[in-house]
Amino acid sequence: MAGPADAAADPADPALAAAVAAWRDWLAQERRAAAHTHLAYGRDLAAFLAFLADHLGGPPTLDDLAALRPADFRAWLARRTMDGLARSSTARALSVVRGFFRFLDRRGLAANAAIGLVRTPKLPQAVPKALTPADAAAVIDEAASLSQTPWIAGRDVALFTLLYGCGMRLGEALSLRRRDFPADGPPVTALTVTGKGNKQRRLPVLPAVAEAVAAYLADCPYDPGPDGALFLGARGGPLNPGIAQRQMRHLRARLGLGAAATPHALRHSFATHLLAGGGDLRAIQELLGHASLSTTQRYTAVDSARLAAVHREAHPRAVAKSKTPTR
């Protein structure tokens, strides 16, 4: 049975099917979209075309797409709301559909200005959930006790130290090669990381990070060669991200942390703690690999919330007021 992505690649109308296939090739080859992004975009477009088939009473054609009115797009958005889909998901789907229409227009296949009149659903400002410095340190310390196999315990410590110490995404850390931390030569002081959109950035490596990785490599029984993965699973293959996420779930249970304590929370903690320590917002943007400063500015809300909590707990007037007996 075909999934949503397959449906997007093979609409009933041959001309539309060819257009969708060309769009998917363009995403992969020219936009260099990651595999999961490519699949997610395909599912979003498939869902939109499936809605149109029901809404229009038959499989849509390129002419149907060109004739859509703002009310048709709003009906699609309303359906998503009725289906209980999150506004963030709908905003992404609308962005995908807009991009597809721009692609059709550039290729001279269909033009529709109506989609430009449809507003993107307003999204609440997401505030990154960071660990406290004490909790982040506890995660790294406790990671050593997750496995009775010394090299696996060292691997977990090295991985979580790297995420927190360099602010990497989990996928970025798992894409590192052995050559990035050569066994001979001086300790590694900087790394080149490839992030979203295949954009590279240079990250400084703290001595504690280099030491944790070196200790893991010294104990690791497998040698995949310089082009092999840095972090390995129990059988010597590249470490599956699901294993790292599972290990973090174990740590949450042991340390009494909330569900927001994920591997990605260590990246949030890196940025939040740098900002709290006086780090420059532009420098943090570069370290995180954010294309827009507005994305990095979310961390100022985290720090402001922390300062407000400290103020409420420590200011004499706030303390005195909270201790005032009720009558």
N, C-alpha and C positions, 0 to 999 in steps of 0.2 A: 504494500500500500504506500502510495507516494505521500511524503510529508509536505508541510507548507512550502519549504524551499523548492521542492520538486514542482509543486503546483505553480510557483512563480516563474519557473523556467519553461513551463509548457502550458500556457493558456490555450483555450480552444481555438482562438483566431490565429491563423498562421502568421500574419503580419505582426500582431502583438507579441506572439511567442518569439519571433525573431528579434524584435526590439528588446524584449526582456533579456534574451540570451546575450545580445550585444552589450546591454547595460551591465550585466554580471561580469562579462569579460573586461569591460572598462574598469569596473571596481577592482578587479583582481590585478590587472596588468598596469593600468595607468595610475589609479589611486593607491595601488599596493595595499588594499585593505587586508587586515589580518583575517585569518580563516574564520574565527568566531564572529567577527564583524560582518564578513561576507554572508555568513549563514543567517545572522540576525536581520540584516537588511532584506535578504531574500524572504524571510518569514513575514516581515512587515509588509512588503509589497504583495505577497501572496494573500495575506489577510485583507488588504485593501481591494484587490481584484475579486476575491471571493465575495466581499460585501457588495461590490458593484454588480456581480452576476445576480445576486438576490434583489438588489435595489432596482436594477434595470429590467429584470425579468428574463435575463439571458446572458450568456458569456459576452463580456465587453470587447469592443474592437477599438482600434486606434481612433476611428471617427467618433466613437462614443466618448473616449477620453477627452478629445478636443472639444466636445459639446457640453461637458459637465459644467454646472453652474455652482456658485458659492453654496447654494442650498444643498446640493448633493454632497459636497465635502463636509458641510456641517452635519448632515444626516449621518455620515460615516463616523464623525467624532462623537455624536450623540449615542450611536450604537455602542461604541467602545465604553462610554461612560455607563450605559445600562448594563454592559457585560462586567462591570466592576474592575476594569483595567485602570492601573495607576496613571495619574496625569503625566508622570515622567515617561512612562512607556508610550503614551499617546503622543507626547511632544516629539519623541524620537521617531515614531512612525510617520508623523506629519512631515518631519524633516526628510525622511527617506522618500516619501511620495513626492515632495517638492523637488528633491534632487532628481528623481526619475523623470518628472515633467521637464525639468531643465535639460536633461539629456535628450529627451525626445525633440525638444525645440531646437537644440544645437544640431541635431542630425537631420532636421527638416522632416521629421516624421509626424509630429502633432504639436500644436501650440494651444495653450490654454492659460489666459491671464487670470481666470477666476480664482485659481488656487492662491494667488498672491493677495487676495482679499480676505483670506481666512486667517484668523489670529491663532497663534500658538497658545495652548493652554498655559495659564499662569502657574508657575511652579513655586512652591515654598523654597526658601533658601536653605539648602542642605548644609548643616554644620558638621564638619568632620568630627568623628568621635575618637579622641585620643586617650591613651592611658596616662595615668600620672607617672612622673619619673620613677617613683618607688615601684609601681606596678610593672612598668617596662623592665626595670632591673630584675624584679622577681621572676618575670617570664623567662628571661635569659638564664638566671641562676637555676630555676626549677627545671628547665629544659634538659639539663644534664641527667636528671633522674627518670626521664621518660622511657629509657631503654636500658636493659641490662647488658646490651652489647656495646662496648666502649666506643667503637668508631661511629655507630649510629647515634649514640648520645652526643658525641662530639659534633657530628653533622648537624643535629638539631640546634645545638648551641651556636655553631658557626652561622647557620642560616638566619636564625632570629637576630643574632648580633649584627649581621650584615643588613637586614631589613631596617633595623632601628638605627644603626650607625651611619648608614648611607642614604636612607630614605627611598630605597628601591621598591618598586612593585614586585610582587612575588614572581610574576612571569619573567621580569628582567633578571632577577637573581638566578632563576632556574635556567636561564639561557646562557649564563656564564660558562666559559670553557676552562679546562685545566691550565691552558697557557696564560690565562688572566692572573693566575697565582702560581708562577713557576717555583719549583722546589729549590732551585739553586739561585743565587744572586741575592741582592738586597731585598728587604721587606717591601711589599707593594704599598705605595703611598697614594696611588690614584688609579681609577678604572675608567674605561670608556664603555658606556652602556647604551644600547639601542632601545629606545622606548617607543611610545605610540607614534604611528605614522613613519616608522623607520628613522626617527630623528635621534641623532647621537648627542650625548652630553658627557662631560668629564666630571667625575665625582672624586673628591678626596677620600682616602681610606684612613680611618683612625688606626693607631697602633693596636688597640684592643680588637678591632675587626680583623686585621692582618694576623694577629696572634691566634685568634679563635679558628680562622680558616687553616692556618698552618698546622695547628694541633689536630684538627680533623683529618687533614691530608696525611699527616704522619701515621695515623692509626688506620686509615682506610686500606682494606686489603686489595682493592681493585685499582688497576691503572688503565684507564681507557685511552691514554695517549693525550697529547696536547690539544687535540681537537675534540676530545671527549667532554662530556658534561662535567662541570665542577661538582655538583651535588648528585649523589647516586642513591638509588634505592637499595634495599637489602640484597637483591640478586645481582647488583652491579650495573643495572640499566639506569637511564636518566630518572631522577626523582620525579614522581608524579605529584602535581600540585595538591591533589586530594589528600596525599599523605601528610603534607605540611599543614593543611587545614585541619586534618584529624588530630595531629599532635597539638595544635593550638586549642582545640576543643578540650582535650585532656587537661591542658594547663588551666583553662578557664575553670574547670570543675575543681581542680586542686587548689587554686588560689582564690576561688570565690568571685571571679570576675564575671561581668555581664556578657550578653551575647554579642555586644559590639567589639569585644576583644578578639579580633581576627588577625591573620598575618598582615592585612592591609592597615590595621589600626597602628601597627608599628611604624609604618610610613607616615601616618597622620601624627603620631607621637613625635617623630623626628622633626617635622615641620613646626609643630606647636611648641616644642621645647626650645627649638632654635629661636623662634620668635619671642618667647618669654625671656630668653637670655639676652635679648637685644639684637638678634640677627636682622639683617636688612631684608626687606620684603623682596626686592629685586633679586638678591642673591639666592634667597630661598626658592624663588620662581625658577631660577636656572638649575638649582640642585634637584628640584622635583621634576623638571622637564615640562612645566606647564606652558602651553602656547600663549595663554592670556594671563595677565596679571590679576584679572578679576577672579580667576579660579584660585589663585594663591591667597587672595584677600579674604577668603572664607576663614582662614586660620586666625585672622584678627578678631573675628566674632568669638572663636573659642577662647582666645586669651582674654577678651573683654568679659566674657561670662565668668572665667576663673577669677579675674580681679574683682568683679562684682560680688562673687561669693566670699572672697577673702574680706572684702569691705564689710559685708553684712555680718560676718562672724567676728571681726576684730574691732570695728569702730565702737568707741565707748557708748555713743548714743544708741546704736543699734543693739548692743549687748544689754544696755540698761533698759531699753524698751521691751526687749524680749523677756526680761526678768521681772517686769512689772506685774504684780499679782492682779488677777481679775477679781472683781467685786460681785 
